[in-house]
Amino acid sequence: MNRILIALLVLSFSATAQAQPWPAKPVRFIVPAGQGGTIDPLSRFFAEAYARAFGQGFVIDNRPGAQGNAGLAAIAKSDPDGYTIGMAASSMIAINPHLYATMPYDPRKELAGIVLVGDVPNILVVHPEVPVKTMAEFTAYAKANPGKLNFGSTGNGSSMHLAGELYKTLTATQMTHIPYKVPADATNDLISGRTQLMFQLMTGIQGQVKAGRVRPIAVLSGKRWPGLPDVPTSVEQGMGNLKSSVWFAVVAPNGVPAAVVERINAETNKLLADQAFRDRVQALGAAPMGGSAADYRRLYDEEFVRWAAVVKASGAKID
C-alpha cells in the first residue's frame, strides 16, 4: 500500500511541476561572444530586465568563438523547452552561412526568432583631407580615382567590409579593402590618413566624428542616428539600396513552445515602449527595435538573401 501511495505522490508532484507556467526555474541566456562590444552589454541589460519581469534568474553564459557560430550552435542544439535562449547578431545568422564552408548549425531551420531588440547602422566616414561632403561627391571622386581609395574593416566578411562591397557594386567603383585584425588599428589608420575611408559601425566611430577627426558622409540607413542627427542617410541622398547595419534579436532553439515566444515577445515590446528603457538601449549603442516574431523572420529572410549576393560578389570566404 505504501508503495502505491508513494507512486501516486511522485506522479502528482510531476504533474504539478509540468503544469507550472514558464519560467519555473532559471533560464540560461547565451551570448555568442566574449565580454565587451555591443552584444554582451545589450544581452546583460535585457537578461536583467527579464529577470525582474518574470521573477526568475536569466543567467548569462558567454560562448565566444567562430564569429558567433559556437554560441548560436549551443542555442540551436539545446532542448527547446524555453530554458535556453540568447542573443544573435544579424552578421552571425545572415552573413556567416555564406562565408563559412561548413556551419555547425542551420540558423534558418534550427533557430526561432523571438523579437528584434536593436540595430547599429554602418556609416561612411572619410579622412578630412578627402575633398567630399556628400554621397554624390564621394561617388564622383571614387570614379575619378579608380583603385586609389583604401577602406579598412575589422576583417573579411565583416559588416564594414561587406558594406563597402555593396557600395562598390551599386556604384561600379573600384576601391581596395584593407582587413585588420585589431578594430582600433583600422580606425587609427583612417584618422592618420593611411586609409581614406571606412564603412564603420556607428558605435565604433561616433566619438571620432564628434571630435572632427573624420568626416561623416552618410548613415547607411533609412533613419538618422540620434547621436549624430545632422548626418543625412544614404536613403536621403538618393541611394535607397545602400543600407547596412548589424541588428540584434533574442532567439531560441527551433521548436520552443509558442507560449514562451509570445511571453518574451510581449514583455520585450512592453519594455521597449518605455522611453527610459529605450534611452538605455540607445546608450548601449543600438537603436531600439521591437515588433513581432514574424517581423524578425521577414527581416531575417530579406537579409539572408541580400547578403548572400554581396558575399558572392566580394569573394569573401572563411574556411
Backbone torsions as a table, in degrees:
resi	resn	phi	psi	omega
1	MET	NA	-41.6	-179.6
2	ASN	-61.8	-38.7	179.6
3	ARG	-63.7	-38.6	179.4
4	ILE	-65.7	-42.2	179.4
5	LEU	-64.1	-42.4	179.3
6	ILE	-62.0	-43.2	179.8
7	ALA	-62.2	-41.5	179.4
8	LEU	-65.8	-38.7	178.9
9	LEU	-65.5	-41.5	178.4
10	VAL	-61.6	-44.7	178.5
11	LEU	-63.2	-38.9	179.9
12	SER	-64.2	-46.1	179.3
13	PHE	-64.0	-38.0	-179.5
14	SER	-64.7	-43.6	179.6
15	ALA	-64.7	-38.5	178.9
16	THR	-64.3	-42.7	-179.7
17	ALA	-62.7	-41.7	-178.9
18	GLN	-68.7	-27.8	-177.9
19	ALA	-81.4	-12.8	-179.5
20	GLN	-63.3	135.2	180.0
21	PRO	-69.7	150.0	176.0
22	TRP	-69.8	140.2	-4.9
23	PRO	-94.1	129.9	179.0
24	ALA	-95.3	-1.6	179.1
25	LYS	-155.5	170.4	180.0
26	PRO	-58.3	149.4	-179.2
27	VAL	-109.3	133.1	176.2
28	ARG	-83.6	129.3	-178.8
29	PHE	-116.2	102.9	-175.6
30	ILE	-85.3	130.6	175.0
31	VAL	-110.2	115.0	-175.3
32	PRO	-79.7	47.1	-179.5
33	ALA	-166.0	167.2	174.9
34	GLY	-80.2	-174.8	179.7
35	GLN	-72.5	151.8	-178.6
36	GLY	102.2	-168.4	-179.5
37	GLY	64.7	-147.2	179.5
38	THR	-108.5	-40.0	-172.0
39	ILE	-67.9	-34.1	-178.7
40	ASP	-69.2	-54.4	178.6
41	PRO	-64.2	-32.7	177.6
42	LEU	-65.4	-42.7	178.5
43	SER	-62.7	-44.4	-179.7
44	ARG	-62.9	-38.8	179.3
45	PHE	-63.4	-45.5	-179.9
46	PHE	-70.4	-38.0	178.4
47	ALA	-61.1	-41.6	177.8
48	GLU	-64.7	-40.3	178.8
49	ALA	-65.7	-40.5	178.2
50	TYR	-65.1	-40.2	179.7
51	ALA	-59.3	-42.2	178.5
52	ARG	-68.0	-40.9	-175.6
53	ALA	-71.8	-38.4	-173.7
54	PHE	-101.8	-7.5	177.1
55	GLY	72.2	24.2	176.3
56	GLN	-139.4	155.4	177.9
57	GLY	-71.6	140.6	171.2
58	PHE	-114.9	102.4	-168.4
59	VAL	-91.1	118.7	-179.1
60	ILE	-70.6	133.0	178.5
61	ASP	-130.3	97.7	179.4
62	ASN	-73.7	125.0	179.8
63	ARG	-129.8	75.2	-180.0
64	PRO	-73.8	163.5	175.0
65	GLY	133.4	137.9	174.1
66	ALA	54.6	43.5	177.7
67	GLN	52.1	41.9	176.5
68	GLY	97.6	-14.7	-176.5
69	ASN	-62.8	-38.2	-176.6
70	ALA	-64.0	-49.2	-178.2
71	GLY	-67.5	-41.6	-178.4
72	LEU	-71.6	-30.6	174.4
73	ALA	-65.2	-36.9	178.1
74	ALA	-63.3	-37.9	175.9
75	ILE	-67.3	-49.4	-175.6
76	ALA	-59.5	-34.8	-176.7
77	LYS	-89.9	0.6	-179.1
78	SER	-78.6	163.4	175.3
79	ASP	-62.9	126.7	-177.7
80	PRO	-81.0	54.8	-177.3
81	ASP	-101.7	2.8	179.5
82	GLY	92.7	-0.1	-177.4
83	TYR	-103.8	8.1	168.4
84	THR	-137.1	116.1	174.8
85	ILE	-133.7	-174.3	178.2
86	GLY	-179.1	-173.0	-179.1
87	MET	-114.2	136.5	176.7
88	ALA	-120.1	144.9	171.6
89	ALA	-101.2	144.4	-176.7
90	SER	-58.6	-33.0	179.0
91	SER	-61.9	-31.5	-177.6
92	MET	-75.4	-34.6	-172.7
93	ILE	-106.0	-22.1	-179.3
94	ALA	-105.0	-17.6	-178.3
95	ILE	-112.2	-44.8	-178.5
96	ASN	-50.7	-42.2	-178.9
97	PRO	-59.1	-22.6	-179.9
98	HIS	-93.1	-15.3	-179.1
99	LEU	-92.2	-39.3	-174.0
100	TYR	-88.9	136.7	177.7
101	ALA	-62.9	-37.4	176.4
102	THR	-135.7	146.0	178.8
103	MET	-118.1	143.8	179.5
104	PRO	-77.4	-3.2	178.2
105	TYR	-162.1	167.2	178.0
106	ASP	-111.6	105.6	-176.1
107	PRO	-62.4	-24.7	-179.8
108	ARG	-72.5	-31.9	-174.5
109	LYS	-108.6	-24.0	-171.8
110	GLU	-109.3	-1.2	176.4
111	LEU	-120.5	140.4	174.4
112	ALA	-109.6	121.9	177.2
113	GLY	-78.5	132.0	-178.8
114	ILE	-100.0	-49.2	-178.0
115	VAL	-164.9	143.4	173.3
116	LEU	-80.6	135.5	-176.1
117	VAL	-116.4	-33.3	-177.0
118	GLY	-166.4	160.3	-174.0
119	ASP	-138.8	135.9	177.6
120	VAL	-122.1	109.6	-178.3
121	PRO	-78.4	156.5	168.3
122	ASN	-82.0	154.9	177.7
123	ILE	-135.5	133.5	176.2
124	LEU	-81.6	120.4	177.2
125	VAL	-127.7	150.2	-179.8
126	VAL	-128.9	159.6	172.6
127	HIS	-65.7	142.5	-176.2
128	PRO	-55.3	-22.5	-179.2
129	GLU	-81.4	-10.8	175.2
130	VAL	-74.0	120.3	-169.9
131	PRO	-81.1	59.2	179.2
132	VAL	-140.8	153.8	178.2
133	LYS	-133.1	-12.3	-178.8
134	THR	-131.0	168.1	177.8
135	MET	-63.1	-40.9	-179.1
136	ALA	-63.2	-42.6	178.9
137	GLU	-66.8	-38.7	-179.7
138	PHE	-65.2	-44.4	-180.0
139	THR	-63.4	-41.7	177.8
140	ALA	-62.6	-39.7	180.0
141	TYR	-68.0	-41.6	179.2
142	ALA	-63.7	-39.7	179.3
143	LYS	-69.5	-30.5	179.4
144	ALA	-78.9	-13.4	-178.1
145	ASN	-131.7	60.9	-176.7
146	PRO	-61.3	130.0	177.1
147	GLY	76.5	-0.5	-176.4
148	LYS	-96.7	-10.4	-179.0
149	LEU	-100.6	133.3	177.9
150	ASN	-113.0	134.2	175.8
151	PHE	-122.3	133.0	-178.7
152	GLY	-92.5	159.5	175.8
153	SER	-151.9	175.7	178.1
154	THR	-88.2	13.9	174.2
155	GLY	137.5	161.4	177.7
156	ASN	-58.6	130.5	178.9
157	GLY	86.7	-3.9	177.2
158	SER	-71.6	164.4	179.7
159	SER	-61.6	-33.5	179.4
160	MET	-66.3	-41.4	177.7
161	HIS	-65.2	-50.7	-174.2
162	LEU	-71.1	-28.4	174.0
163	ALA	-63.2	-40.1	176.6
164	GLY	-65.3	-40.3	179.0
165	GLU	-66.7	-37.3	177.1
166	LEU	-62.5	-44.8	178.9
167	TYR	-60.7	-45.7	-180.0
168	LYS	-59.2	-41.6	-179.6
169	THR	-66.1	-43.1	-177.0
170	LEU	-68.8	-30.7	-173.8
171	THR	-109.1	-4.7	-177.8
172	ALA	56.6	42.3	178.1
173	THR	-105.5	162.5	179.9
174	GLN	-118.1	118.3	176.0
175	MET	-138.8	157.7	-177.5
176	THR	-103.6	128.7	178.5
177	HIS	-87.2	131.2	177.3
178	ILE	-117.5	104.7	179.5
179	PRO	-81.7	141.4	178.3
180	TYR	-120.4	147.2	175.8
181	LYS	-85.0	-30.8	-179.9
182	VAL	-108.6	115.6	-176.7
183	PRO	-52.9	-40.9	-178.1
184	ALA	-62.5	-31.3	179.8
185	ASP	-65.0	-37.7	179.3
186	ALA	-63.4	-44.6	179.4
187	THR	-67.1	-42.4	-179.4
188	ASN	-63.3	-37.8	179.0
189	ASP	-69.0	-30.4	175.0
190	LEU	-68.8	-45.8	-179.4
191	ILE	-61.7	-37.2	-178.7
192	SER	-79.7	-14.0	179.7
193	GLY	94.8	4.5	177.6
194	ARG	-67.4	-32.4	170.5
195	THR	-119.3	163.5	-173.2
196	GLN	-103.4	-19.5	-175.6
197	LEU	-159.5	166.3	172.7
198	MET	-148.2	149.8	168.8
199	PHE	-103.7	61.6	-170.4
200	GLN	-73.7	155.1	171.5
201	LEU	-72.3	142.6	-173.7
202	MET	-53.3	-42.9	-176.3
203	THR	-65.4	-24.0	-177.3
204	GLY	-89.2	-8.8	-173.4
205	ILE	-133.7	-9.7	-175.2
206	GLN	-54.2	-42.9	-179.8
207	GLY	-62.7	-37.7	-179.7
208	GLN	-70.5	-33.1	176.4
209	VAL	-64.8	-47.6	-178.7
210	LYS	-63.6	-30.8	180.0
211	ALA	-81.9	-6.3	178.6
212	GLY	80.3	12.3	-178.8
213	ARG	-78.7	-24.1	174.7
214	VAL	-135.2	157.8	-179.4
215	ARG	-105.9	126.9	177.6
216	PRO	-79.8	139.0	178.1
217	ILE	-109.4	-46.6	-178.5
218	ALA	-163.7	139.7	169.1
219	VAL	-82.7	126.6	-174.7
220	LEU	-82.3	68.4	-173.1
221	SER	-156.5	173.5	174.4
222	GLY	-93.3	-8.1	-178.7
223	LYS	-125.6	142.9	176.4
224	ARG	-70.6	151.8	-179.3
225	TRP	-86.4	126.6	-177.2
226	PRO	-55.9	-32.4	-179.3
227	GLY	-73.4	-20.7	178.2
228	LEU	-134.6	66.4	-171.9
229	PRO	-64.7	-17.6	-178.5
230	ASP	-88.5	-6.3	-179.4
231	VAL	-88.6	118.3	-179.0
232	PRO	-70.9	160.1	-179.9
233	THR	-89.2	166.1	175.4
234	SER	-64.2	-35.9	179.7
235	VAL	-64.4	-44.2	178.0
236	GLU	-60.7	-29.4	-177.1
237	GLN	-95.7	20.2	172.1
238	GLY	85.7	11.9	178.0
239	MET	-118.8	73.3	-176.5
240	GLY	-64.0	-23.5	-179.4
241	ASN	-88.4	-8.2	-179.5
242	LEU	-91.3	80.1	178.0
243	LYS	-124.8	135.6	179.2
244	SER	-155.1	133.2	178.9
245	SER	-161.2	170.0	168.7
246	VAL	-116.6	118.6	177.4
247	TRP	-110.1	159.6	-174.9
248	PHE	-122.4	144.2	-178.7
249	ALA	-144.4	148.5	172.7
250	VAL	-82.5	130.1	-176.7
251	VAL	-130.8	165.3	179.2
252	ALA	-146.1	168.4	175.3
253	PRO	-62.7	143.5	176.6
254	ASN	-60.6	139.1	-177.0
255	GLY	99.3	-1.5	177.9
256	VAL	-60.4	142.2	-178.3
257	PRO	-54.0	138.3	-179.5
258	ALA	-59.5	-33.0	-179.2
259	ALA	-63.7	-35.0	178.8
260	VAL	-69.1	-45.2	178.0
261	VAL	-57.9	-45.3	-177.5
262	GLU	-65.2	-40.1	-179.3
263	ARG	-67.5	-46.2	-179.8
264	ILE	-66.2	-41.2	179.8
265	ASN	-62.8	-46.3	-178.6
266	ALA	-63.2	-42.0	-178.7
267	GLU	-68.2	-38.8	179.5
268	THR	-63.5	-44.5	178.8
269	ASN	-66.3	-33.1	175.4
270	LYS	-64.4	-44.6	178.1
271	LEU	-61.7	-43.7	-176.7
272	LEU	-73.3	-9.8	175.5
273	ALA	-81.9	-14.2	-179.8
274	ASP	-87.5	125.6	-174.3
275	GLN	-63.4	-38.2	179.5
276	ALA	-63.3	-39.3	178.5
277	PHE	-66.8	-44.0	178.8
278	ARG	-60.1	-41.2	179.5
279	ASP	-62.1	-36.6	179.8
280	ARG	-69.6	-39.3	176.2
281	VAL	-61.2	-44.0	178.6
282	GLN	-62.6	-40.7	179.3
283	ALA	-64.0	-28.0	177.9
284	LEU	-80.5	-4.4	172.7
285	GLY	108.4	9.8	-178.0
286	ALA	-130.6	139.5	174.1
287	ALA	-76.6	125.3	-176.2
288	PRO	-58.4	144.0	179.6
289	MET	-119.4	-105.4	-175.6
290	GLY	105.4	-169.3	-178.8
291	GLY	111.2	-174.2	-176.6
292	SER	-89.2	170.3	174.9
293	ALA	-63.9	-31.9	177.5
294	ALA	-67.3	-34.3	176.7
295	ASP	-62.9	-41.4	176.6
296	TYR	-58.3	-49.3	-174.7
297	ARG	-64.2	-39.8	179.5
298	ARG	-62.7	-47.5	179.0
299	LEU	-64.9	-42.9	-178.9
300	TYR	-61.2	-46.1	-179.4
301	ASP	-62.0	-39.2	178.1
302	GLU	-64.5	-45.4	-177.6
303	GLU	-67.6	-37.9	-179.5
304	PHE	-58.9	-46.4	-178.9
305	VAL	-71.0	-42.9	-176.3
306	ARG	-63.4	-45.9	-176.8
307	TRP	-77.0	-21.0	174.9
308	ALA	-60.4	-42.7	-179.4
309	ALA	-67.7	-38.9	-179.1
310	VAL	-68.2	-43.1	179.0
311	VAL	-62.2	-42.9	179.7
312	LYS	-61.4	-43.4	-179.4
313	ALA	-66.5	-32.7	-178.6
314	SER	-77.2	-26.4	-176.4
315	GLY	78.6	8.9	-178.2
316	ALA	-69.0	136.3	178.3
317	LYS	-147.2	149.0	172.6
318	ILE	-128.0	120.3	-177.4
319	ASP	-84.7	NA	NA
